[in-house]
Amino acid sequence: MKSKTSVTLSPEVLAGVKRAARRGESRSRTIERLLQERLSEEASRRAREKEIALINRHADELNAEMADVLTYQVKL
């Protein structure tokens, strides 16, 4: 279910919306699509940040384990 809302946009933003519109796409649909895309990008960025933080929290342990594994490697 969609909700009707009112926003005030600057002429520059409105011009950008017009440029971003796909053929036959309404202004409302363009704004909704652009917001959905941006929100999806933001969610992905936050997920990446969480993953990086998790890796960094365990980096010393992982690096020590890798160093240990490398000692078992045979030189050819």
PQR file with spaces between the fields and no chain letter, atoms N, CA, C, O and H, PARSE charges and radii, in Angstrom:
ATOM       1  N    MET     1       0.834   -1.166    0.000 -0.4000 1.5000
ATOM       2  CA   MET     1       0.000    0.000    0.000 -0.0000 2.0000
ATOM       3  C    MET     1       0.884    1.236    0.000  0.5500 1.7000
ATOM       4  O    MET     1       1.831    1.335    0.780 -0.5500 1.4000
ATOM       5  N    LYS     2       0.575    2.156   -0.858 -0.4000 1.5000
ATOM       6  CA   LYS     2       1.352    3.385   -0.960 -0.0000 2.0000
ATOM       7  C    LYS     2       0.666    4.486   -0.173  0.5500 1.7000
ATOM       8  O    LYS     2      -0.553    4.496   -0.004 -0.5500 1.4000
ATOM       9  H    LYS     2      -0.194    2.076   -1.492  0.4000 1.0000
ATOM      10  N    SER     3       1.485    5.412    0.303 -0.4000 1.5000
ATOM      11  CA   SER     3       0.975    6.570    1.026 -0.0000 2.0000
ATOM      12  C    SER     3       1.308    7.824    0.242  0.5500 1.7000
ATOM      13  O    SER     3       2.406    7.968   -0.295 -0.5500 1.4000
ATOM      14  H    SER     3       2.475    5.405    0.166  0.4000 1.0000
ATOM      15  N    LYS     4       0.375    8.699    0.186 -0.4000 1.5000
ATOM      16  CA   LYS     4       0.590    9.958   -0.504 -0.0000 2.0000
ATOM      17  C    LYS     4       1.298   10.904    0.454  0.5500 1.7000
ATOM      18  O    LYS     4       0.930   11.006    1.625 -0.5500 1.4000
ATOM      19  H    LYS     4      -0.518    8.583    0.622  0.4000 1.0000
ATOM      20  N    THR     5       2.311   11.593   -0.047 -0.4000 1.5000
ATOM      21  CA   THR     5       3.066   12.536    0.770 -0.0000 2.0000
ATOM      22  C    THR     5       3.423   13.750   -0.077  0.5500 1.7000
ATOM      23  O    THR     5       3.312   13.725   -1.302 -0.5500 1.4000
ATOM      24  H    THR     5       2.610   11.510   -0.998  0.4000 1.0000
ATOM      25  N    SER     6       3.844   14.784    0.582 -0.4000 1.5000
ATOM      26  CA   SER     6       4.214   16.004   -0.113 -0.0000 2.0000
ATOM      27  C    SER     6       5.637   16.375    0.276  0.5500 1.7000
ATOM      28  O    SER     6       5.979   16.397    1.458 -0.5500 1.4000
ATOM      29  H    SER     6       3.935   14.804    1.578  0.4000 1.0000
ATOM      30  N    VAL     7       6.451   16.660   -0.706 -0.4000 1.5000
ATOM      31  CA   VAL     7       7.819   17.107   -0.451 -0.0000 2.0000
ATOM      32  C    VAL     7       8.078   18.359   -1.267  0.5500 1.7000
ATOM      33  O    VAL     7       7.479   18.566   -2.322 -0.5500 1.4000
ATOM      34  H    VAL     7       6.173   16.642   -1.666  0.4000 1.0000
ATOM      35  N    THR     8       8.972   19.184   -0.768 -0.4000 1.5000
ATOM      36  CA   THR     8       9.365   20.387   -1.477 -0.0000 2.0000
ATOM      37  C    THR     8      10.785   20.190   -1.983  0.5500 1.7000
ATOM      38  O    THR     8      11.698   19.926   -1.201 -0.5500 1.4000
ATOM      39  H    THR     8       9.458   19.016    0.089  0.4000 1.0000
ATOM      40  N    LEU     9      10.968   20.319   -3.291 -0.4000 1.5000
ATOM      41  CA   LEU     9      12.273   20.092   -3.898 -0.0000 2.0000
ATOM      42  C    LEU     9      12.772   21.368   -4.565  0.5500 1.7000
ATOM      43  O    LEU     9      11.993   22.166   -5.085 -0.5500 1.4000
ATOM      44  H    LEU     9      10.226   20.534   -3.926  0.4000 1.0000
ATOM      45  N    SER    10      14.069   21.534   -4.536 -0.4000 1.5000
ATOM      46  CA   SER    10      14.664   22.687   -5.217 -0.0000 2.0000
ATOM      47  C    SER    10      14.549   22.488   -6.730  0.5500 1.7000
ATOM      48  O    SER    10      14.385   21.360   -7.194 -0.5500 1.4000
ATOM      49  H    SER    10      14.702   20.885   -4.113  0.4000 1.0000
ATOM      50  N    PRO    11      14.633   23.571   -7.497 -0.5600 1.5000
ATOM      51  CA   PRO    11      14.581   23.433   -8.958  0.2800 2.0000
ATOM      52  C    PRO    11      15.687   22.533   -9.494  0.5500 1.7000
ATOM      53  O    PRO    11      15.485   21.816  -10.474 -0.5500 1.4000
ATOM      54  N    GLU    12      16.870   22.566   -8.850 -0.4000 1.5000
ATOM      55  CA   GLU    12      17.988   21.733   -9.309 -0.0000 2.0000
ATOM      56  C    GLU    12      17.693   20.244   -9.107  0.5500 1.7000
ATOM      57  O    GLU    12      17.982   19.420   -9.975 -0.5500 1.4000
ATOM      58  H    GLU    12      17.034   23.148   -8.054  0.4000 1.0000
ATOM      59  N    VAL    13      17.117   19.917   -7.958 -0.4000 1.5000
ATOM      60  CA   VAL    13      16.781   18.517   -7.685 -0.0000 2.0000
ATOM      61  C    VAL    13      15.673   18.060   -8.620  0.5500 1.7000
ATOM      62  O    VAL    13      15.722   16.949   -9.148 -0.5500 1.4000
ATOM      63  H    VAL    13      16.882   20.586   -7.253  0.4000 1.0000
ATOM      64  N    LEU    14      14.694   18.894   -8.822 -0.4000 1.5000
ATOM      65  CA   LEU    14      13.592   18.556   -9.716 -0.0000 2.0000
ATOM      66  C    LEU    14      14.098   18.339  -11.145  0.5500 1.7000
ATOM      67  O    LEU    14      13.627   17.441  -11.843 -0.5500 1.4000
ATOM      68  H    LEU    14      14.655   19.797   -8.392  0.4000 1.0000
ATOM      69  N    ALA    15      15.048   19.156  -11.573 -0.4000 1.5000
ATOM      70  CA   ALA    15      15.644   18.973  -12.899 -0.0000 2.0000
ATOM      71  C    ALA    15      16.390   17.644  -12.966  0.5500 1.7000
ATOM      72  O    ALA    15      16.344   16.952  -13.983 -0.5500 1.4000
ATOM      73  H    ALA    15      15.430   19.886  -11.006  0.4000 1.0000
ATOM      74  N    GLY    16      17.084   17.284  -11.870 -0.4000 1.5000
ATOM      75  CA   GLY    16      17.781   15.996  -11.821 -0.0000 2.0000
ATOM      76  C    GLY    16      16.818   14.832  -11.895  0.5500 1.7000
ATOM      77  O    GLY    16      17.101   13.827  -12.548 -0.5500 1.4000
ATOM      78  H    GLY    16      17.121   17.846  -11.043  0.4000 1.0000
ATOM      79  N    VAL    17      15.683   14.960  -11.232 -0.4000 1.5000
ATOM      80  CA   VAL    17      14.652   13.917  -11.284 -0.0000 2.0000
ATOM      81  C    VAL    17      14.159   13.759  -12.717  0.5500 1.7000
ATOM      82  O    VAL    17      13.976   12.644  -13.208 -0.5500 1.4000
ATOM      83  H    VAL    17      15.453   15.776  -10.702  0.4000 1.0000
ATOM      84  N    LYS    18      13.949   14.884  -13.374 -0.4000 1.5000
ATOM      85  CA   LYS    18      13.475   14.848  -14.764 -0.0000 2.0000
ATOM      86  C    LYS    18      14.495   14.157  -15.666  0.5500 1.7000
ATOM      87  O    LYS    18      14.127   13.378  -16.546 -0.5500 1.4000
ATOM      88  H    LYS    18      14.097   15.790  -12.976  0.4000 1.0000
ATOM      89  N    ARG    19      15.780   14.446  -15.444 -0.4000 1.5000
ATOM      90  CA   ARG    19      16.829   13.811  -16.259 -0.0000 2.0000
ATOM      91  C    ARG    19      16.930   12.315  -15.971  0.5500 1.7000
ATOM      92  O    ARG    19      17.234   11.526  -16.867 -0.5500 1.4000
ATOM      93  H    ARG    19      16.079   15.079  -14.729  0.4000 1.0000
ATOM      94  N    ALA    20      16.675   11.927  -14.724 -0.4000 1.5000
ATOM      95  CA   ALA    20      16.809   10.523  -14.327 -0.0000 2.0000
ATOM      96  C    ALA    20      15.607    9.674  -14.733  0.5500 1.7000
ATOM      97  O    ALA    20      15.674    8.446  -14.702 -0.5500 1.4000
ATOM      98  H    ALA    20      16.427   12.567  -13.997  0.4000 1.0000
ATOM      99  N    ALA    21      14.516   10.323  -15.110 -0.4000 1.5000
ATOM     100  CA   ALA    21      13.295    9.593  -15.453 -0.0000 2.0000
ATOM     101  C    ALA    21      13.505    8.723  -16.688  0.5500 1.7000
ATOM     102  O    ALA    21      14.155    9.117  -17.656 -0.5500 1.4000
ATOM     103  H    ALA    21      14.461   11.321  -15.134  0.4000 1.0000
ATOM     104  N    ARG    22      12.944    7.557  -16.617 -0.4000 1.5000
ATOM     105  CA   ARG    22      12.958    6.671  -17.784 -0.0000 2.0000
ATOM     106  C    ARG    22      11.771    7.016  -18.659  0.5500 1.7000
ATOM     107  O    ARG    22      10.815    7.652  -18.215 -0.5500 1.4000
ATOM     108  H    ARG    22      12.415    7.238  -15.830  0.4000 1.0000
ATOM     109  N    ARG    23      11.843    6.592  -19.892 -0.4000 1.5000
ATOM     110  CA   ARG    23      10.775    6.890  -20.846 -0.0000 2.0000
ATOM     111  C    ARG    23       9.426    6.439  -20.299  0.5500 1.7000
ATOM     112  O    ARG    23       9.243    5.275  -19.943 -0.5500 1.4000
ATOM     113  H    ARG    23      12.620    6.075  -20.253  0.4000 1.0000
ATOM     114  N    GLY    24       8.498    7.367  -20.240 -0.4000 1.5000
ATOM     115  CA   GLY    24       7.143    7.066  -19.799 -0.0000 2.0000
ATOM     116  C    GLY    24       6.983    6.944  -18.290  0.5500 1.7000
ATOM     117  O    GLY    24       5.890    6.638  -17.814 -0.5500 1.4000
ATOM     118  H    GLY    24       8.647    8.312  -20.530  0.4000 1.0000
ATOM     119  N    GLU    25       8.039    7.174  -17.535 -0.4000 1.5000
ATOM     120  CA   GLU    25       7.989    7.025  -16.086 -0.0000 2.0000
ATOM     121  C    GLU    25       7.499    8.328  -15.445  0.5500 1.7000
ATOM     122  O    GLU    25       7.971    9.412  -15.790 -0.5500 1.4000
ATOM     123  H    GLU    25       8.927    7.422  -17.922  0.4000 1.0000
ATOM     124  N    SER    26       6.569    8.216  -14.530 -0.4000 1.5000
ATOM     125  CA   SER    26       6.047    9.406  -13.863 -0.0000 2.0000
ATOM     126  C    SER    26       7.096    9.972  -12.900  0.5500 1.7000
ATOM     127  O    SER    26       8.043    9.281  -12.525 -0.5500 1.4000
ATOM     128  H    SER    26       6.185    7.336  -14.250  0.4000 1.0000
ATOM     129  N    ARG    27       6.920   11.207  -12.514 -0.4000 1.5000
ATOM     130  CA   ARG    27       7.833   11.834  -11.572 -0.0000 2.0000
ATOM     131  C    ARG    27       7.811   11.087  -10.238  0.5500 1.7000
ATOM     132  O    ARG    27       8.856   10.860   -9.629 -0.5500 1.4000
ATOM     133  H    ARG    27       6.151   11.769  -12.818  0.4000 1.0000
ATOM     134  N    SER    28       6.618   10.709   -9.793 -0.4000 1.5000
ATOM     135  CA   SER    28       6.508    9.967   -8.531 -0.0000 2.0000
ATOM     136  C    SER    28       7.255    8.643   -8.612  0.5500 1.7000
ATOM     137  O    SER    28       7.992    8.283   -7.694 -0.5500 1.4000
ATOM     138  H    SER    28       5.769   10.893  -10.288  0.4000 1.0000
ATOM     139  N    ARG    29       7.070    7.932   -9.692 -0.4000 1.5000
ATOM     140  CA   ARG    29       7.746    6.638   -9.866 -0.0000 2.0000
ATOM     141  C    ARG    29       9.252    6.835   -9.939  0.5500 1.7000
ATOM     142  O    ARG    29      10.003    6.034   -9.382 -0.5500 1.4000
ATOM     143  H    ARG    29       6.472    8.224  -10.439  0.4000 1.0000
ATOM     144  N    THR    30       9.711    7.889  -10.616 -0.4000 1.5000
ATOM     145  CA   THR    30      11.145    8.160  -10.716 -0.0000 2.0000
ATOM     146  C    THR    30      11.730    8.413   -9.335  0.5500 1.7000
ATOM     147  O    THR    30      12.770    7.856   -8.985 -0.5500 1.4000
ATOM     148  H    THR    30       9.102    8.540  -11.069  0.4000 1.0000
ATOM     149  N    ILE    31      11.066    9.249   -8.553 -0.4000 1.5000
ATOM     150  CA   ILE    31      11.547    9.557   -7.207 -0.0000 2.0000
ATOM     151  C    ILE    31      11.560    8.297   -6.354  0.5500 1.7000
ATOM     152  O    ILE    31      12.521    8.053   -5.625 -0.5500 1.4000
ATOM     153  H    ILE    31      10.221    9.702   -8.837  0.4000 1.0000
ATOM     154  N    GLU    32      10.506    7.497   -6.438 -0.4000 1.5000
ATOM     155  CA   GLU    32      10.441    6.246   -5.675 -0.0000 2.0000
ATOM     156  C    GLU    32      11.572    5.311   -6.079  0.5500 1.7000
ATOM     157  O    GLU    32      12.228    4.731   -5.214 -0.5500 1.4000
ATOM     158  H    GLU    32       9.726    7.696   -7.031  0.4000 1.0000
ATOM     159  N    ARG    33      11.810    5.157   -7.374 -0.4000 1.5000
ATOM     160  CA   ARG    33      12.871    4.268   -7.867 -0.0000 2.0000
ATOM     161  C    ARG    33      14.236    4.755   -7.393  0.5500 1.7000
ATOM     162  O    ARG    33      15.058    3.962   -6.934 -0.5500 1.4000
ATOM     163  H    ARG    33      11.277    5.629   -8.076  0.4000 1.0000
ATOM     164  N    LEU    34      14.475    6.065   -7.506 -0.4000 1.5000
ATOM     165  CA   LEU    34      15.760    6.605   -7.084 -0.0000 2.0000
ATOM     166  C    LEU    34      15.978    6.412   -5.585  0.5500 1.7000
ATOM     167  O    LEU    34      17.086    6.091   -5.156 -0.5500 1.4000
ATOM     168  H    LEU    34      13.807    6.709   -7.879  0.4000 1.0000
ATOM     169  N    LEU    35      14.943    6.605   -4.798 -0.4000 1.5000
ATOM     170  CA   LEU    35      15.051    6.383   -3.353 -0.0000 2.0000
ATOM     171  C    LEU    35      15.289    4.912   -3.031  0.5500 1.7000
ATOM     172  O    LEU    35      16.100    4.588   -2.163 -0.5500 1.4000
ATOM     173  H    LEU    35      14.042    6.866   -5.146  0.4000 1.0000
ATOM     174  N    GLN    36      14.586    4.024   -3.725 -0.4000 1.5000
ATOM     175  CA   GLN    36      14.780    2.588   -3.503 -0.0000 2.0000
ATOM     176  C    GLN    36      16.220    2.187   -3.826  0.5500 1.7000
ATOM     177  O    GLN    36      16.839    1.426   -3.083 -0.5500 1.4000
ATOM     178  H    GLN    36      13.927    4.287   -4.430  0.4000 1.0000
ATOM     179  N    GLU    37      16.745    2.700   -4.934 -0.4000 1.5000
ATOM     180  CA   GLU    37      18.124    2.391   -5.321 -0.0000 2.0000
ATOM     181  C    GLU    37      19.100    2.890   -4.260  0.5500 1.7000
ATOM     182  O    GLU    37      20.021    2.173   -3.869 -0.5500 1.4000
ATOM     183  H    GLU    37      16.242    3.318   -5.537  0.4000 1.0000
ATOM     184  N    ARG    38      18.897    4.100   -3.807 -0.4000 1.5000
ATOM     185  CA   ARG    38      19.802    4.693   -2.810 -0.0000 2.0000
ATOM     186  C    ARG    38      19.710    3.956   -1.478  0.5500 1.7000
ATOM     187  O    ARG    38      20.731    3.721   -0.831 -0.5500 1.4000
ATOM     188  H    ARG    38      18.149    4.682   -4.125  0.4000 1.0000
ATOM     189  N    LEU    39      18.513    3.594   -1.067 -0.4000 1.5000
ATOM     190  CA   LEU    39      18.344    2.857    0.182 -0.0000 2.0000
ATOM     191  C    LEU    39      18.986    1.473    0.100  0.5500 1.7000
ATOM     192  O    LEU    39      19.552    0.985    1.079 -0.5500 1.4000
ATOM     193  H    LEU    39      17.684    3.785   -1.592  0.4000 1.0000
ATOM     194  N    SER    40      18.896    0.856   -1.056 -0.4000 1.5000
ATOM     195  CA   SER    40      19.527   -0.447   -1.261 -0.0000 2.0000
ATOM     196  C    SER    40      21.051   -0.317   -1.184  0.5500 1.7000
ATOM     197  O    SER    40      21.718   -1.149   -0.569 -0.5500 1.4000
ATOM     198  H    SER    40      18.437    1.252   -1.851  0.4000 1.0000
ATOM     199  N    GLU    41      21.594    0.723   -1.808 -0.4000 1.5000
ATOM     200  CA   GLU    41      23.038    0.972   -1.742 -0.0000 2.0000
ATOM     201  C    GLU    41      23.480    1.199   -0.300  0.5500 1.7000
ATOM     202  O    GLU    41      24.517    0.689    0.122 -0.5500 1.4000
ATOM     203  H    GLU    41      21.052    1.398   -2.308  0.4000 1.0000
ATOM     204  N    GLU    42      22.700    1.957    0.449 -0.4000 1.5000
ATOM     205  CA   GLU    42      23.021    2.242    1.849 -0.0000 2.0000
ATOM     206  C    GLU    42      22.992    0.966    2.679  0.5500 1.7000
ATOM     207  O    GLU    42      23.858    0.767    3.532 -0.5500 1.4000
ATOM     208  H    GLU    42      21.857    2.372    0.106  0.4000 1.0000
ATOM     209  N    ALA    43      22.017    0.105    2.446 -0.4000 1.5000
ATOM     210  CA   ALA    43      21.932   -1.164    3.171 -0.0000 2.0000
ATOM     211  C    ALA    43      23.149   -2.040    2.851  0.5500 1.7000
ATOM     212  O    ALA    43      23.704   -2.682    3.742 -0.5500 1.4000
ATOM     213  H    ALA    43      21.314    0.266    1.754  0.4000 1.0000
ATOM     214  N    SER    44      23.558   -2.065    1.590 -0.4000 1.5000
ATOM     215  CA   SER    44      24.738   -2.840    1.190 -0.0000 2.0000
ATOM     216  C    SER    44      26.003   -2.284    1.838  0.5500 1.7000
ATOM     217  O    SER    44      26.862   -3.042    2.288 -0.5500 1.4000
ATOM     218  H    SER    44      23.108   -1.543    0.866  0.4000 1.0000
ATOM     219  N    ARG    45      26.114   -0.966    1.883 -0.4000 1.5000
ATOM     220  CA   ARG    45      27.288   -0.325    2.492 -0.0000 2.0000
ATOM     221  C    ARG    45      27.368   -0.679    3.975  0.5500 1.7000
ATOM     222  O    ARG    45      28.442   -0.994    4.488 -0.5500 1.4000
ATOM     223  H    ARG    45      25.417   -0.349    1.517  0.4000 1.0000
ATOM     224  N    ARG    46      26.242   -0.626    4.650 -0.4000 1.5000
ATOM     225  CA   ARG    46      26.229   -0.966    6.078 -0.0000 2.0000
ATOM     226  C    ARG    46      26.590   -2.431    6.307  0.5500 1.7000
ATOM     227  O    ARG    46      27.306   -2.754    7.255 -0.5500 1.4000
ATOM     228  H    ARG    46      25.369   -0.371    4.234  0.4000 1.0000
ATOM     229  N    ALA    47      26.104   -3.303    5.456 -0.4000 1.5000
ATOM     230  CA   ALA    47      26.430   -4.728    5.578 -0.0000 2.0000
ATOM     231  C    ALA    47      27.927   -4.949    5.373  0.5500 1.7000
ATOM     232  O    ALA    47      28.545   -5.716    6.111 -0.5500 1.4000
ATOM     233  H    ALA    47      25.522   -3.041    4.686  0.4000 1.0000
ATOM     234  N    ARG    48      28.519   -4.279    4.370 -0.4000 1.5000
ATOM     235  CA   ARG    48      29.958   -4.387    4.133 -0.0000 2.0000
ATOM     236  C    ARG    48      30.746   -3.884    5.339  0.5500 1.7000
ATOM     237  O    ARG    48      31.733   -4.501    5.739 -0.5500 1.4000
ATOM     238  H    ARG    48      28.016   -3.656    3.770  0.4000 1.0000
ATOM     239  N    GLU    49      30.311   -2.765    5.918 -0.4000 1.5000
ATOM     240  CA   GLU    49      30.988   -2.218    7.096 -0.0000 2.0000
ATOM     241  C    GLU    49      30.952   -3.207    8.256  0.5500 1.7000
ATOM     242  O    GLU    49      31.946   -3.364    8.964 -0.5500 1.4000
ATOM     243  H    GLU    49      29.509   -2.264    5.593  0.4000 1.0000
ATOM     244  N    LYS    50      29.814   -3.875    8.457 -0.4000 1.5000
ATOM     245  CA   LYS    50      29.713   -4.874    9.528 -0.0000 2.0000
ATOM     246  C    LYS    50      30.656   -6.048    9.267  0.5500 1.7000
ATOM     247  O    LYS    50      31.320   -6.533   10.183 -0.5500 1.4000
ATOM     248  H    LYS    50      29.007   -3.747    7.881  0.4000 1.0000
ATOM     249  N    GLU    51      30.713   -6.505    8.001 -0.4000 1.5000
ATOM     250  CA   GLU    51      31.590   -7.618    7.651 -0.0000 2.0000
ATOM     251  C    GLU    51      33.049   -7.247    7.871  0.5500 1.7000
ATOM     252  O    GLU    51      33.818   -8.043    8.410 -0.5500 1.4000
ATOM     253  H    GLU    51      30.174   -6.110    7.257  0.4000 1.0000
ATOM     254  N    ILE    52      33.436   -6.042    7.456 -0.4000 1.5000
ATOM     255  CA   ILE    52      34.818   -5.585    7.624 -0.0000 2.0000
ATOM     256  C    ILE    52      35.163   -5.479    9.107  0.5500 1.7000
ATOM     257  O    ILE    52      36.251   -5.874    9.526 -0.5500 1.4000
ATOM     258  H    ILE    52      32.811   -5.396    7.018  0.4000 1.0000
ATOM     259  N    ALA    53      34.237   -4.948    9.895 -0.4000 1.5000
ATOM     260  CA   ALA    53      34.470   -4.839   11.337 -0.0000 2.0000
ATOM     261  C    ALA    53      34.661   -6.221   11.950  0.5500 1.7000
ATOM     262  O    ALA    53      35.525   -6.403   12.807 -0.5500 1.4000
ATOM     263  H    ALA    53      33.354   -4.627    9.555  0.4000 1.0000
ATOM     264  N    LEU    54      33.866   -7.194   11.520 -0.4000 1.5000
ATOM     265  CA   LEU    54      33.981   -8.558   12.028 -0.0000 2.0000
ATOM     266  C    LEU    54      35.341   -9.151   11.663  0.5500 1.7000
ATOM     267  O    LEU    54      36.006   -9.754   12.505 -0.5500 1.4000
ATOM     268  H    LEU    54      33.164   -7.046   10.823  0.4000 1.0000
ATOM     269  N    ILE    55      35.745   -8.980   10.422 -0.4000 1.5000
ATOM     270  CA   ILE    55      37.059   -9.480    9.978 -0.0000 2.0000
ATOM     271  C    ILE    55      38.166   -8.804   10.771  0.5500 1.7000
ATOM     272  O    ILE    55      39.093   -9.469   11.232 -0.5500 1.4000
ATOM     273  H    ILE    55      35.205   -8.489    9.738  0.4000 1.0000
ATOM     274  N    ASN    56      38.080   -7.494   10.933 -0.4000 1.5000
ATOM     275  CA   ASN    56      39.113   -6.759   11.660 -0.0000 2.0000
ATOM     276  C    ASN    56      39.194   -7.194   13.119  0.5500 1.7000
ATOM     277  O    ASN    56      40.284   -7.244   13.690 -0.5500 1.4000
ATOM     278  H    ASN    56      37.327   -6.954   10.558  0.4000 1.0000
ATOM     279  N    ARG    57      38.038   -7.512   13.736 -0.4000 1.5000
ATOM     280  CA   ARG    57      38.035   -7.964   15.127 -0.0000 2.0000
ATOM     281  C    ARG    57      38.815   -9.273   15.293  0.5500 1.7000
ATOM     282  O    ARG    57      39.404   -9.534   16.342 -0.5500 1.4000
ATOM     283  H    ARG    57      37.153   -7.471   13.273  0.4000 1.0000
ATOM     284  N    HIS    58      38.805  -10.085   14.236 -0.4000 1.5000
ATOM     285  CA   HIS    58      39.453  -11.394   14.303 -0.0000 2.0000
ATOM     286  C    HIS    58      40.739  -11.457   13.478  0.5500 1.7000
ATOM     287  O    HIS    58      41.286  -12.543   13.287 -0.5500 1.4000
ATOM     288  H    HIS    58      38.327   -9.874   13.383  0.4000 1.0000
ATOM     289  N    ALA    59      41.230  -10.326   12.988 -0.4000 1.5000
ATOM     290  CA   ALA    59      42.375  -10.299   12.078 -0.0000 2.0000
ATOM     291  C    ALA    59      43.631  -10.916   12.696  0.5500 1.7000
ATOM     292  O    ALA    59      44.303  -11.717   12.046 -0.5500 1.4000
ATOM     293  H    ALA    59      40.785   -9.443   13.144  0.4000 1.0000
ATOM     294  N    ASP    60      43.952  -10.561   13.924 -0.4000 1.5000
ATOM     295  CA   ASP    60      45.175  -11.092   14.546 -0.0000 2.0000
ATOM     296  C    ASP    60      45.123  -12.610   14.646  0.5500 1.7000
ATOM     297  O    ASP    60      46.096  -13.297   14.337 -0.5500 1.4000
ATOM     298  H    ASP    60      43.406   -9.910   14.452  0.4000 1.0000
ATOM     299  N    GLU    61      43.978  -13.126   15.080 -0.4000 1.5000
ATOM     300  CA   GLU    61      43.827  -14.579   15.194 -0.0000 2.0000
ATOM     301  C    GLU    61      43.919  -15.254   13.820  0.5500 1.7000
ATOM     302  O    GLU    61      44.582  -16.281   13.670 -0.5500 1.4000
ATOM     303  H    GLU    61      43.187  -12.568   15.331  0.4000 1.0000
ATOM     304  N    LEU    62      43.256  -14.675   12.830 -0.4000 1.5000
ATOM     305  CA   LEU    62      43.275  -15.249   11.480 -0.0000 2.0000
ATOM     306  C    LEU    62      44.675  -15.192   10.878  0.5500 1.7000
ATOM     307  O    LEU    62      45.106  -16.136   10.216 -0.5500 1.4000
ATOM     308  H    LEU    62      42.717  -13.841   12.952  0.4000 1.0000
ATOM     309  N    ASN    63      45.384  -14.092   11.105 -0.4000 1.5000
ATOM     310  CA   ASN    63      46.742  -13.964   10.566 -0.0000 2.0000
ATOM     311  C    ASN    63      47.688  -14.956   11.233  0.5500 1.7000
ATOM     312  O    ASN    63      48.547  -15.535   10.568 -0.5500 1.4000
ATOM     313  H    ASN    63      45.034  -13.325   11.643  0.4000 1.0000
ATOM     314  N    ALA    64      47.540  -15.157   12.534 -0.4000 1.5000
ATOM     315  CA   ALA    64      48.379  -16.137   13.239 -0.0000 2.0000
ATOM     316  C    ALA    64      48.101  -17.540   12.721  0.5500 1.7000
ATOM     317  O    ALA    64      49.027  -18.329   12.535 -0.5500 1.4000
ATOM     318  H    ALA    64      46.843  -14.687   13.075  0.4000 1.0000
ATOM     319  N    GLU    65      46.840  -17.853   12.490 -0.4000 1.5000
ATOM     320  CA   GLU    65      46.482  -19.171   11.956 -0.0000 2.0000
ATOM     321  C    GLU    65      47.078  -19.367   10.571  0.5500 1.7000
ATOM     322  O    GLU    65      47.588  -20.443   10.256 -0.5500 1.4000
ATOM     323  H    GLU    65      46.088  -17.212   12.642  0.4000 1.0000
ATOM     324  N    MET    66      47.015  -18.327    9.744 -0.4000 1.5000
ATOM     325  CA   MET    66      47.575  -18.435    8.390 -0.0000 2.0000
ATOM     326  C    MET    66      49.088  -18.602    8.440  0.5500 1.7000
ATOM     327  O    MET    66      49.656  -19.373    7.667 -0.5500 1.4000
ATOM     328  H    MET    66      46.602  -17.453   10.000  0.4000 1.0000
ATOM     329  N    ALA    67      49.736  -17.888    9.339 -0.4000 1.5000
ATOM     330  CA   ALA    67      51.188  -18.027    9.471 -0.0000 2.0000
ATOM     331  C    ALA    67      51.545  -19.453    9.867  0.5500 1.7000
ATOM     332  O    ALA    67      52.518  -20.016    9.365 -0.5500 1.4000
ATOM     333  H    ALA    67      49.274  -17.261    9.967  0.4000 1.0000
ATOM     334  N    ASP    68      50.759  -20.037   10.765 -0.4000 1.5000
ATOM     335  CA   ASP    68      50.982  -21.414   11.181 -0.0000 2.0000
ATOM     336  C    ASP    68      50.794  -22.372   10.009  0.5500 1.7000
ATOM     337  O    ASP    68      51.602  -23.281    9.817 -0.5500 1.4000
ATOM     338  H    ASP    68      49.969  -19.580   11.172  0.4000 1.0000
ATOM     339  N    VAL    69      49.758  -22.179    9.240 -0.4000 1.5000
ATOM     340  CA   VAL    69      49.486  -23.030    8.081 -0.0000 2.0000
ATOM     341  C    VAL    69      50.627  -22.953    7.081  0.5500 1.7000
ATOM     342  O    VAL    69      51.017  -23.961    6.491 -0.5500 1.4000
ATOM     343  H    VAL    69      49.102  -21.440    9.396  0.4000 1.0000
ATOM     344  N    LEU    70      51.156  -21.764    6.896 -0.4000 1.5000
ATOM     345  CA   LEU    70      52.249  -21.605    5.925 -0.0000 2.0000
ATOM     346  C    LEU    70      53.513  -22.334    6.336  0.5500 1.7000
ATOM     347  O    LEU    70      54.328  -22.672    5.478 -0.5500 1.4000
ATOM     348  H    LEU    70      50.839  -20.945    7.375  0.4000 1.0000
ATOM     349  N    THR    71      53.701  -22.585    7.624 -0.4000 1.5000
ATOM     350  CA   THR    71      54.899  -23.323    8.060 -0.0000 2.0000
ATOM     351  C    THR    71      54.851  -24.776    7.581  0.5500 1.7000
ATOM     352  O    THR    71      55.888  -25.435    7.516 -0.5500 1.4000
ATOM     353  H    THR    71      53.038  -22.310    8.321  0.4000 1.0000
ATOM     354  N    TYR    72      53.685  -25.273    7.251 -0.4000 1.5000
ATOM     355  CA   TYR    72      53.556  -26.657    6.764 -0.0000 2.0000
ATOM     356  C    TYR    72      53.776  -26.786    5.262  0.5500 1.7000
ATOM     357  O    TYR    72      53.803  -27.889    4.717 -0.5500 1.4000
ATOM     358  H    TYR    72      52.842  -24.738    7.304  0.4000 1.0000
ATOM     359  N    GLN    73      53.933  -25.643    4.606 -0.4000 1.5000
ATOM     360  CA   GLN    73      54.118  -25.662    3.159 -0.0000 2.0000
ATOM     361  C    GLN    73      55.513  -26.175    2.824  0.5500 1.7000
ATOM     362  O    GLN    73      56.495  -25.836    3.485 -0.5500 1.4000
ATOM     363  H    GLN    73      53.912  -24.746    5.049  0.4000 1.0000
ATOM     364  N    VAL    74      55.576  -26.994    1.791 -0.4000 1.5000
ATOM     365  CA   VAL    74      56.864  -27.538    1.356 -0.0000 2.0000
ATOM     366  C    VAL    74      57.383  -26.682    0.227  0.5500 1.7000
ATOM     367  O    VAL    74      56.655  -26.380   -0.719 -0.5500 1.4000
ATOM     368  H    VAL    74      54.779  -27.270    1.255  0.4000 1.0000
ATOM     369  N    LYS    75      58.649  -26.286    0.323 -0.4000 1.5000
ATOM     370  CA   LYS    75      59.249  -25.513   -0.762 -0.0000 2.0000
ATOM     371  C    LYS    75      59.581  -26.455   -1.905  0.5500 1.7000
ATOM     372  O    LYS    75      60.137  -27.532   -1.693 -0.5500 1.4000
ATOM     373  H    LYS    75      59.240  -26.531    1.091  0.4000 1.0000
ATOM     374  N    LEU    76      59.238  -26.042   -3.117 -0.4000 1.5000
ATOM     375  CA   LEU    76      59.486  -26.889   -4.292 -0.0000 2.0000
ATOM     376  C    LEU    76      60.775  -26.516   -4.962  0.5500 1.7000
ATOM     377  O    LEU    76      61.147  -27.122   -5.966 -0.5500 1.4000
ATOM     378  H    LEU    76      58.786  -25.166   -3.290  0.4000 1.0000
